[in-house]
Amino acid sequence: MENLGFSKDKYVFSSMPSMFLIGDTAEDIRKKQISLFINELSSYNVLLKDLVNFPIKEADRNIALNIAYYIASDEDLLRIINEKRVLPIAKISKLTRIKSEIINKLRDYIIAYCIIITNSNYKFIQDYLRIKLKEDNKVVSISSKNQQLYKGIVIKAFKNSAYILTSKGEFLKIKTSNRSKVGDVCEGKEKKGIRGYKIHISILLFILILIGSGITIEYRTTQSIIVIETTSNIKIHINKFHKVIYAYSPTDKGKELIGNIDVLNKDVDDAISEIFEYALDNEMLDLSRKTLITINGQALKYGELTKTNKFIYEHNIPIAINNAGNQQKLPKYSTEDSKEEKK
């Protein structure tokens, strides 16, 4: 019958002190059992670093533990898992009435617990885990939450840190004062990776996104619109940073000009001088009359168009400028200006 005998609250991890045998023989046996355990985890495509880097809450560990015990009591389920090296999530979900999404989330821990409790080769690891029936779980925590110290069997050792399995079924990375040995019991503060600062990182990313969005909005906001009346009108939009963010012409020849010189994101002075250069080379300027440059919106500062001024002067192009309603001429250009630019 579906869901027969399953309870997600039957067993719980306890913080009662664990049994730990000492001596060279016990140490060697623990080391071998841990090595076998890690290899068996790998055969199920479960990585030790994933158990450490993606921890689950105590309530979820207890659910994973009860599912593992349920699997251990069901010969068909256990056979499928042992033979195929996969967790039949849909089948377990149907039998336990726990959502598939939850089982998938707890998958690695379910497999790890199942491997430990169903294999007599891991007797030392089994003895270290503190598992109780829920109604008997009246043991209070022996560790101080203020100190945030974690104690467990070392399952992988590094220079100043170690992966441990605690008596409460946690897989953690802790700081150590010196290199520990696999199979030892070690105590220390949790060594947090990036996941330990995910709230801080999330806040920082949110701030950066806001700043980036603000800059993007500012960059894309038009401050001035400049129309250059060549034989085909050319319209460019300028932002507060004096960059071209939009260019348009209603005629094919004007569109060809825009496509050839690509003024987007260029400085306004560079863009206008290049427009005049292309227009002159392609007979888009009527030199018998003044070419009108109209600036709408924020006026350009006097003397800002130095490159444009130089090109117009050197090629004797007559122009008129309407700078936000004010008739304006370009500053008088001289060869001295050219010398100053070259210095």
C-alpha positions in Angstrom: 0.0 0.0 0.0 1.3 3.5 -0.9 2.8 5.4 2.0 2.5 2.4 4.3 4.9 2.7 7.3 6.4 6.0 6.2 6.7 9.0 8.5 8.9 12.0 7.8 9.2 12.6 11.5 9.9 9.1 12.9 13.7 9.6 13.2 15.7 12.7 14.0 19.3 13.6 14.4 20.3 14.2 18.0 23.0 16.4 19.5 23.8 13.7 22.1 27.6 13.0 22.4 28.8 10.4 19.9 30.7 7.2 20.5 34.3 7.4 19.3 36.8 4.6 19.7 40.4 5.5 19.9 43.6 3.6 19.1 45.6 2.8 15.9 43.3 -0.1 14.9 40.1 2.0 15.2 41.7 4.9 13.4 42.8 2.7 10.5 39.4 1.1 10.2 37.7 4.5 10.2 40.0 5.8 7.5 39.3 2.8 5.3 35.5 3.1 5.8 35.6 6.8 5.0 37.6 6.1 1.8 35.1 3.4 0.7 32.2 5.7 1.6 33.5 8.5 -0.6 34.1 6.1 -3.5 30.6 4.8 -3.2 29.2 8.3 -3.2 31.0 8.9 -6.4 29.4 5.8 -8.0 26.0 7.5 -7.4 27.4 10.7 -9.0 27.3 12.5 -5.6 30.3 14.7 -4.9 31.6 15.3 -1.4 32.2 19.0 -2.2 28.5 19.3 -3.2 27.3 18.0 0.1 29.6 20.5 1.8 28.9 23.5 -0.5 25.1 23.0 -0.6 24.0 22.2 3.0 20.4 21.7 3.9 18.6 22.8 7.1 18.1 20.5 10.1 14.4 19.9 9.2 15.4 18.8 5.7 18.2 16.6 7.0 15.6 14.8 9.2 13.3 14.3 6.2 16.2 13.0 4.2 17.1 10.6 7.0 13.5 9.2 7.2 13.4 8.7 3.5 16.7 6.8 3.7 15.3 4.6 6.4 12.2 4.0 4.4 14.3 3.0 1.4 16.3 0.7 3.6 13.1 -1.1 4.7 11.9 -1.5 1.1 13.7 -4.3 -0.7 12.5 -3.3 -4.1 13.6 0.3 -3.7 16.9 -0.7 -2.2 17.6 -3.1 -5.1 16.8 -0.5 -7.7 19.1 2.0 -6.1 22.0 -0.5 -5.6 21.7 -1.9 -9.1 21.1 1.3 -11.1 23.0 3.7 -8.9 20.1 6.2 -9.2 17.5 7.5 -6.9 14.0 6.7 -8.3 12.5 10.1 -7.4 9.1 9.6 -8.9 8.6 6.2 -7.3 9.8 7.5 -3.9 7.5 10.5 -4.2 4.5 8.3 -4.9 5.2 6.0 -2.0 6.0 8.7 0.5 3.7 11.4 -0.8 6.6 13.9 -0.6 6.8 16.2 -3.6 9.4 15.2 -6.3 10.9 18.7 -6.1 11.7 18.2 -2.4 13.2 14.7 -3.0 15.3 16.1 -5.8 16.5 18.9 -3.6 17.5 16.4 -0.9 18.8 13.8 -3.3 22.5 13.8 -2.4 21.8 13.7 1.3 19.3 10.9 0.9 21.8 8.8 -1.0 24.6 9.6 1.5 22.4 8.6 4.5 21.1 5.5 2.7 24.7 4.3 1.9 25.7 4.7 5.6 22.7 3.1 7.3 22.4 0.1 4.9 26.0 -1.0 4.7 27.6 -2.8 7.6 31.0 -1.9 6.3 30.4 1.6 7.6 29.8 0.6 11.3 32.2 3.2 12.7 30.4 6.0 10.7 27.0 4.6 11.8 28.0 4.6 15.4 29.2 8.3 15.2 25.8 9.5 13.9 23.4 10.3 16.7 19.9 9.1 15.5 16.9 8.8 17.7 13.2 8.2 17.6 11.6 11.6 17.7 9.7 10.9 21.0 13.1 10.0 22.7 14.9 13.1 21.4 15.0 15.1 24.6 18.7 15.8 24.5 19.7 19.4 24.5 22.5 20.7 22.3 25.9 20.5 24.0 27.6 23.1 21.9 27.3 26.9 22.3 25.6 28.6 19.4 27.6 31.8 20.2 30.9 30.0 19.6 29.6 28.4 16.4 32.0 25.5 16.8 31.3 22.3 14.8 32.7 18.9 15.7 32.8 15.8 13.5 34.8 13.0 11.8 37.3 14.3 9.3 36.4 12.8 5.9 38.8 15.0 3.9 41.8 17.0 5.2 43.4 20.1 3.9 46.3 22.2 5.2 44.3 24.5 7.5 40.8 23.1 7.0 38.8 19.9 6.8 35.6 18.4 5.6 33.7 16.8 8.5 30.6 14.7 9.0 28.9 15.8 12.3 26.9 13.5 14.5 23.8 15.5 13.3 24.4 14.5 9.7 26.0 17.7 8.6 28.7 17.8 5.9 30.8 20.9 6.7 34.1 22.6 6.0 35.8 23.9 9.2 38.9 25.8 9.9 41.7 23.9 11.7 44.9 25.1 13.4 47.0 22.4 11.7 46.5 19.6 9.2 44.2 17.0 10.5 44.0 13.3 9.5 41.1 11.5 7.9 39.2 9.5 10.6 40.1 11.9 13.4 37.5 13.9 15.3 38.1 17.6 14.7 36.4 20.8 16.0 36.5 24.3 14.6 34.5 27.2 13.2 32.8 26.8 9.8 35.0 27.9 6.9 32.5 29.8 4.7 32.9 29.9 1.0 31.0 32.2 -1.3 27.7 30.6 -0.2 28.4 31.9 3.3 28.3 35.4 2.1 25.4 35.0 -0.4 23.3 37.6 1.4 26.1 40.2 1.3 26.8 39.3 -2.3 23.2 39.5 -3.2 23.0 43.0 -1.6 26.1 44.1 -3.4 24.9 42.7 -6.8 21.5 44.5 -6.2 23.3 47.8 -5.5 25.5 47.3 -8.6 22.5 46.5 -10.7 20.8 49.7 -9.5 23.9 51.7 -10.2 24.3 50.1 -13.6 20.6 50.6 -14.4 20.9 54.2 -13.4 24.0 54.8 -15.5 22.3 53.0 -18.5 19.2 55.1 -18.1 21.3 58.3 -18.0 23.4 57.1 -20.9 20.3 56.5 -23.0 18.5 59.7 -22.1 18.6 62.3 -24.8 19.8 65.7 -23.7 20.2 67.4 -27.1 19.0 66.8 -30.6 21.2 68.0 -33.4 20.0 68.3 -37.0 22.5 68.9 -39.8 20.8 70.0 -43.0 23.0 68.5 -45.7 21.2 67.6 -49.0 19.7 64.9 -46.7 18.9 65.9 -43.2 20.9 64.0 -40.5 19.5 63.9 -37.0 21.6 62.8 -34.0 20.6 62.5 -30.3 23.2 63.4 -27.7 23.3 62.3 -24.1 24.6 64.2 -21.0 28.0 62.6 -21.6 28.2 64.2 -25.1 27.9 60.9 -26.8 25.7 60.0 -29.8 23.0 57.6 -28.8 20.8 57.7 -31.9 21.2 58.7 -35.5 18.5 59.0 -38.2 17.9 60.3 -41.7 14.6 60.1 -43.6 16.4 59.6 -47.0 18.2 56.6 -48.4 21.4 58.7 -49.0 21.3 60.0 -45.4 20.8 56.4 -44.1 23.8 55.4 -46.2 25.9 58.1 -44.6 24.9 57.0 -41.1 25.6 53.3 -42.0 29.1 54.1 -43.4 30.5 56.3 -40.6 28.7 54.7 -37.7 28.5 57.6 -35.3 26.8 55.7 -32.4 28.6 56.2 -29.1 31.1 58.6 -30.6 31.8 62.0 -29.1 29.5 64.7 -30.6 32.4 66.7 -32.0 33.9 63.5 -33.7 30.5 62.6 -35.1 29.7 66.0 -36.6 33.1 66.4 -38.2 32.8 62.9 -39.7 29.3 63.7 -41.0 30.7 66.8 -42.7 33.7 64.9 -44.1 31.5 62.2 -45.6 28.9 64.7 -46.9 31.7 66.7 -48.6 33.3 63.7 -50.2 29.9 62.4 -51.5 28.5 65.8 -52.8 25.9 66.1 -50.0 26.8 69.8 -49.3 25.6 72.8 -51.2 28.6 75.1 -50.9 26.7 78.0 -52.4 24.7 78.4 -49.2 25.1 77.9 -45.5 24.5 74.5 -44.1 22.3 74.9 -41.0 23.2 73.1 -37.8 20.3 73.2 -35.3 20.6 72.2 -31.7 17.4 71.5 -29.7 17.3 70.9 -26.0 20.5 71.5 -24.0 22.7 74.0 -25.8 26.3 73.0 -26.7 29.1 74.9 -25.0 30.8 77.5 -27.1 34.0 76.1 -28.5 33.1 72.5 -27.9 33.2 71.5 -31.6 37.0 71.9 -32.2 37.4 69.1 -34.8 34.3 70.2 -36.6 35.6 73.8 -36.5 38.9 72.8 -38.0 37.4 70.7 -40.8 34.9 73.5 -41.8 37.7 76.1 -41.8 40.1 74.1 -43.8 37.4 73.3 -46.5 35.7 76.6 -46.5 32.3 75.2 -45.7 29.7 77.9 -45.0 27.6 77.1 -42.0 25.0 78.6 -39.6 24.4 77.4 -36.1 21.1 77.7 -34.1 22.3 76.7 -30.6 19.0 76.1 -28.7 17.5 79.3 -30.1 20.6 81.4 -30.2 22.3 82.2 -33.5 26.0 81.3 -33.1 29.2 81.1 -35.0 32.0 78.8 -34.5 35.1 80.3 -32.8 37.5 81.8 -35.3 39.9 79.1 -36.3 43.6 79.9 -37.0 46.7 77.9 -37.8 47.9 78.6 -34.2 45.0 76.4 -33.0 46.3 73.6 -35.2 49.7 74.0 -33.8 48.4 73.8 -30.2 46.5 70.6 -31.0 49.7 68.9 -32.3 51.7 69.7 -29.2 
